[in-house]
Amino acid sequence: MIADTTTAAWVHSAFAWAGMALGAAMWRRTLGQQQRGGVLARGNFGVVVGLLLGAALGNKLVFLIERPDVALAIWQGGPLILPGQSIVGGLLGGLIGVELAKKLTGQTRSTGDAMVLPIAVGLAIGRAGCFLAGLHDDTYGLPTTAPWGVDFGDGQARHPTQLYEIAIVLLLGVALHRARFATPGCAFKLFLSSYLLWRFLVEFLKPVPVAWPLGLSGIQWTCLVALAVYAPFVARAWHQPAPVTP
């Protein structure tokens, strides 16, 4: 693992940007295959703007939910620097941003299915950076005696939760990308809800920086609330019959 804090931060950022760049390229290719125009095509550009703005805001907001101590320090006059980020927040914020953009541009066509595999690949690459960053990143797991435990530099074998997530998101992404559903958007809804459930469960294998009610982390409570709100939409897409072709 990387021992130097500055080097770890640079490596982590490089992997995160590489994941986003490759994901964006894959999404553009998918749009072309579906003959839906390029990123700058009418409607698509608005979706991109909504996605980026929503993801950026959600990223930081959920980080502050996870770390209310940082939020309190800022409220009390500390420096307005938000070094942390949250994938869950980015996904949820991006979803809200896209839906708002679609309403503002009058779009009714589902846009999420084209993003499933690109998001999965981007997340996997980003988590590889988290793994290399080791103890300088807050994504490592609790100590374990399992034979696959990894020493991130403190002499203690820990759950490599970053590697667990890489495997989960790639399996999900490939499976849902290849699946065919009657309802457009169903693949994305299943991907997002599955990821939220995964994050709720895997957080039990990680240290809790600040405990919320029931001893859960801020990420876990965010996942629970999001799942409760999103579940009806997932169920509706899953049970909706295929459109009748005249």
N, C-alpha and C positions, 0 to 999 in steps of 0.2 A: 504494500500500500504506500501511497505518497505521504511522506513525513512532513514536508514543508507546507505550511498553511497557504502561502501565496501561490505556490505551484499547484496545490490541490484545487484552489479556487479557479485558477486559469484552466486547468484540465476539465473540471466540472462544467464550467461555462462553455468550453469548446465543444464538449459532447452534447450539451443542451442545445446549442445553436446548430450543430450538425444534425441533430435529430429533427429540429424544426425545419431546417432547410430541405432535408431529404423527404420529410413528410409533406411539405408544400409541393415539392416536385412530383411526388407520387399522386397527390390530389389533382394537380394540373393535368397529369397524364390520364387519370381516370375521367376527368371532365371531357377530355378530347375523345376518349373511347366511347363515352356515352353521347357524343355529339351535342354537348351542352354549351359549346363555346369556351373561350379562354377565360382567364381570371378577370380580364377587363371587360368581358361581355356584359351586356345589360342585365342587371340583377345580380350577377356573380360578384361584381366589384363591391356592391353594397353588403353582400354577405361576408366578404373578406374583411371589410372595415369593421362590421359588427363583431365578427369573430375576434379580431385582434384587440379591439377596445375592451370587449367583454372579458376576454381571457386575461388581459393585463390587470384589470380592476379586480376580477375574482381571485386571481393569483395572490395578490397582496391582502385582500380582505380576509380570505380564509387563513392565510398565514397569521394574521393578527388574532383570529379566533383561536388558532392553535397556540399562539404565544401572547396571551393577554398581558403578560408582564412587560413585553415590548410595547404594546399599545399604551399601557399605563405610563411607561417611561416617556413616551412621546407626548402624551396628554399633559404630563407634568412639566413639560418644557424641554425635554431631551431633544437631541438632533433628529430631524425628520429623515432618517435613513432606514430603509426597509430592505435589508440584505436577503431576507428569507423569501421563499416562494412556496406555493402549494399547487401540485398537479391537480388535485381535486378541485381547488378553486379555479384554476385555469379552465378545466373542462366545463364546470358549471357556469362560470362567467361567460365562456365562449358560447355555450348553448343559449343562454339568455340573450347575448348580443346578437346572435344569428337570428333568433326568433323575432326580436325587435326590428332588425334590419329588414326581414322579410315582410313584416307588417307595413313598415314605412314605404317599401318599394312595391307593395301589392303582390308579392309572390305567394303562391299556394303550394308549389311543388316542393316535395321533400328534398333536402340537400344533404342529410346526414349520412346516408349509406355510402356515399363516395368517400367519406372521411374515415371510415372504420379502420381499414388497413393502414393508411398513412398515419393515423393517430397512434395505432399500436406500434408501428415501427419507430416512430419518433419517441414514444415513451420508452421503448426498449433501449434505444441508443442513449437517451438521457439517463436512464438508470445505470447503464454501464459507467457513465461518468461519476454517478453517485458512489458506485462500488469502488472505483479507483480512488476517490477522495477519502474513503475510509472514515476515520474518526472526525475529520473536518466537515463531514456532512451528517445531518441528523436523521439519516435513513437507515442506519445500521440497526441490527437486532439486539435482543437481550442475550446474555451469556447462555451457552448451551454445551451439553456434553455429546451432542450428536457428532458422528464422524465427519460430517461435512461442514462443521463449524469453521469459521474463518477468523484468524487473528488480524484485526485491523491496526495493530500497532501498540496495544496496551497489554499484550501478553495474555489476553482473555479470548477464548474462542467464542464467537457470537453467531447468531443466525444471520446468514447472508440474505437478508430480506430483499435486497435489490435484485439478486439473481432469481429469487422466487418470483418477483414481479415481472422480470423479463420473460420468464417462461410462461406465466399466466397470460400476459397481454398479447404475446405472439400467438399462442394457441387460440385465444379468443378472436383475435383479429383475423387470422387465416380462416378459422372455421366459419365465422359470420360473413366474411367476404365471399366465401364460396357458396354459402347457403342461399337459397332462393325463398323469399317470403312473399305472401300475397299482398301485403301492405307496404308501400314505399316508406322508408324511414324505420321499419321494424328492426333491421339489423343494427342501426345506430342506437336505438333505444335499448335493445338487449345488451349491446356492448357497454353502454354507459351504466346501466343498472347493475350489470355483472361486475364492473370495475368498482363501483361504489360499495357493493357487498364485499368484494375482495379486500378493499382497503379497510373496511370496518373490521374484518376478521384478522388481517395481518397486523393491524396496529396492536393487537394483544401480544405480539412477539417483539414489540419495540418499547424502549423507555418512554414514559409519559412525561413530557416537559412540564406541563401544568395540568393538574387533574381537574376535570369538570365534574358535575354530579354523577354519582355511581362509579366514580373513579375512571371514567372514560376520558379520552383525549378530545380536544376540540375537533380534530379531523373525524373522529368516530361520531360525534354528535352531528357534525355537518353531513356526514354520509347517511345517518339515520333519518334526519329531516328531509334530505334530498330524495331518498328512496321512498319515503311516505308520500311526498308530493308527486313524484314521478311515476309511481306504481300504476295509477289509473291509466295514464297515457300508454304505458307498456302493455297493460292488459288489453286495452282497446285495440292497439295495433296488432297484437298477437291473435285476437279472436275475430278481427274484422275479415269478412269473406273476400275472396278475390273478386276484382271488378269483372263485370260481365262484358265480354267482347261482342259487339253487334255483328 
